[in-house]
């Protein structure tokens, strides 16, 4: 859909730098998708996943947090990070 909008240029420039977006359009799409993703996560967290606090504690794998189990290396730590909003290259 094509539309005309007035967007603060400083904010748009900052979003382009943060995300690595090459175009203004891409920056706006990334920002909108990120807001939608965050809202969805907020909804999921608010629902509590249907688990009690004790069940949530037991469902968490301490080995997935390097601050809790630093002696056990994680497999995904060595992976290259993809630019924000971009798929990881294989």
Buried (B, 14 or more C-beta within 10 A) or exposed (E): EEEEEEEEEEEBEEBBEBBBBEEBEBBBBBBEEBEEEEEEEEEEEEEEEEEEEEEEEEEEEEEEEEEEEEEEEEEEEEEEEEEEBEEEEE
